[in-house]
Amino acid sequence: MSKSIESNKQFMVGNGLLAFGVFFIVCLFLYLGFRSQKKVAIEQTYKDIYEVCLTKSFDGDSLNIFINDSLIMARTMNNADITFQINRFADENVLMVVDAKTDIITPFNLSKEGGKVTVEKKNGQIFFLYEGNEQSK
């Protein structure tokens, strides 16, 4: 009978050491995972502004205007020029004009310095005219 009690004690001590080891490893990984979250990232802001002008050539078209993955405007155009300004919010930005009826996407890479972009439609194709900021350095 004492042999079975001795083997049970050894088994229980082994399980206790194993549980302590697992607990230690879990605590170690939690510490390593959460210590990097203490660093607060400073959000970068930009002073540059994009001015986007949609001409009368889009009369009657249903358009969605995106910058990167952000929807800026979704509407059916009327017979008037539309101009709006947007602050630059990323290192690299792309202006996407999407025809909502056909889902045709026309992208345009925006400059890092901001500027004016005129969007125009001729013969069913969308064209971009870029005018950069004229700032003296």
N, C-alpha and C positions, 0 to 999 in steps of 0.2 A: 504494500500500500504506500510505503514511503517513496518508492521509486516513481509512482505515478504523480505524487504530489511534487516531487523534485522536478520532473519534466514539465509539469504545468507551470511551476514557478519560472523555469527557464523560458518557456514559451511566452509567458506574460511579460517578462523583462525584455525579451526580444521585440515583442509588439510595442512596448512602451518606448524603447529606443527608436524604433522605426517611425512611430508617430511623432516623436520629438524631432527627428530628422526632417520629416515632411513638413512639419510646422515651421522649422527654421528656414527651409528652402522657400516656402510660400512667403514668409515675411521678407526674405532677401529679395525676391522678385518684386514684391509690392514696393519696397523701398526704392529699388532701382528704377521701377516704372514711374513712380510719382515724384522723384527728385528732379526730373527734367521739366516738369510742368511748372515749377516755381519761376522760371524765366519768363518775364512778361515781354512779349513782342510789342514793339512800338509800331503802330500803324503808320505807314508812310502816306503822306498827302502830297498832292501835286498842285502847282499853281496854274498850270496850263489849261486852256479852255478850247473846246471844239465848238465851232458854229456850223451847224448843218442846215443847208437851205434846199428844200424840195421845190422844184419849179412847177409851173402850171401844166407842164407836159404830162403829168400823172393824172389828169382830170378823169374821174370815174374809176380809177384803179383802187383796189383794196390792198393796202400795204401794211406790212409790219416792219418797223425799224428796230434793229438790235445794235447794241454795242457790247461786244464780247457775248456773254450769255444773258444780258439784261435787256428786257423788252422796254423800249423807250416810247414807242408810239404804235398803235394799231387802229387804223381808221380807213374809211373810204375817202379818197382825196376829192376836193372840189376844185373849181377853176380859180385857184389863188396860190401864190407862193407861200410856203410855210417855212419859217426859220426858227430854230431853237438852239440854245446853248447848253453844253454839257461839260462839266469839269472832268478833267482826265483823272481816272481812278486806278490805273494799272500801268505797269511798265510798257506793255505792248497792247494796243487796242485795235480792234477791227470793227468797221461799220458794215453791217449786213442789211441789205434791203431785200425783203422777202415779198414776192407777189403772193398774196393770200389765196388767190383763185387757183394758181398753177403750182404753188410751192417752189418756184424757181428762186434760188438764192444768188444774189450778186454781192460778193464781199469786196471790201476796200480796206487796206491796211492804213491806219491813221498814223500820222507823224508823232514823234515824241515831243515836239514843241507846240502842239496844238495848231490851230489855224481854221480857215474856213473851207468847208467842203460843199460844193454845189452838186446836187444830184439831179440828173436830167434824163429824160427818155426820148430817144430818137429811133424811129423805125422799129419799135418793139424791143430795143436794147437799152440797157441802163448804162449811163456814162457818169463818171465822177470828174469834177474839176476841183483841184486842190490849190488853195492860195495860202501859203505859210504866213506865220506871224512875222511882221517886219519890225523886229526889236534890235536896237543897236547893242552890241556887247562891248 
